[in-house]
Amino acid sequence: MAMPPQTTILGLGEILWDVFPDGPRFGGAPANFACSVAGLAGNAVNSGMVSAVGQDDLGTQALDELRQHGVSTATVARYPQQTGQVLVSLDADGHASYEFASDVAWDHLEWSDDIETIVAKADAVCFGTLGQRTPESRTTIQHCLRSVPETCLKIFDINLRPPFWSEEVIRESLPLANVLKLNDDELPILADIHGFTGTAEAQLALLVERYSLKFAALTQGSKGALIIDANGNTSQQAAPSTTVKDTVGAGDSFTAALALGLLHGMPLDEINQWAIRVAAFVCSQPGATPSIPEELQLSSQK
């Protein structure tokens, strides 16, 4: 499946190491997204990151990980602060909880000429709330969102990580996005902030209307996912039965497939089915960015 020529897709925000009981694994939601885009589309896209790592061994290793996954590091700065880390705990069902280090490199993300150049040709960008937890990085990420082309997909994959989000950041971010992706734990929080009631589908539709979104996607774990568009079209698809190793990175891989499917103009049901299958595969593997099998890659989709 061919993409438009020179398609550029960027993750904006955190790069970090997930420190599991059995050792560290590369992560960070926008970084997972960028790696998944590269894993799904290969050379059909220019996948990149706008972020920062430390001048430490973990920073060097993070850059190596990105490059090995096929992600450009041209706009990943190196700062004196340490590279981001998060302690990950898994419950009996493989669901993760997180404890984040503070004052790390990506908290100090600064605008640069290199960032200006790359975002000016972006076809899709993905950002969340964690990467905006400091005023410095929030200003830079929001500057990116205001600097992309009019046609760019601006995907707000909300990724609420207590205590590093606020109603203020959510209310600032939603008007800068044209695609929203969230999970079934996050939708009630957004609905409460906005005073929305009704079914999940009704709440999602109200968010689309309120913020003039092109699309919104709700992931529902083992129940699958719901995607709606600005015209009221909906896709509700079930998830395949999966033996879960851990859920880290599954949502990010869903968002990567969503971005690629939307850019290619695939029907909503096809996008949803593909994204769910990709996320289910990631759940079945350890870590956030496993190698994607050929049958799940973009080139194998109809």
Secondary structure, DSSP 8 states (H G I E B T S, - for coil): ----TTEEEEEES--EEEEETTEEEEE-HHHHHHHHHHHHHGGGEEEEEEEEEESSHHHHHHHHHHHHTT-EEEEEEEESS--EEEEEEE-TTS-EEEEE-SS-GGGG----HHHHHHHTT-SEEEE-SGGGSSHHHHHHHHHHHHHS-TT-EEEEE----TTS--HHHHHHHGGG-SEEEEETTTHHHHHHHHT--S-HHHHHHHHHHHTT-SEEEEE-GGG-EEEEETTS-EEEE-------S--TTHHHHHHHHHHHHHHHT--HHHHHHHHHHHHHHHHTSSSS-----GGGSGGG--
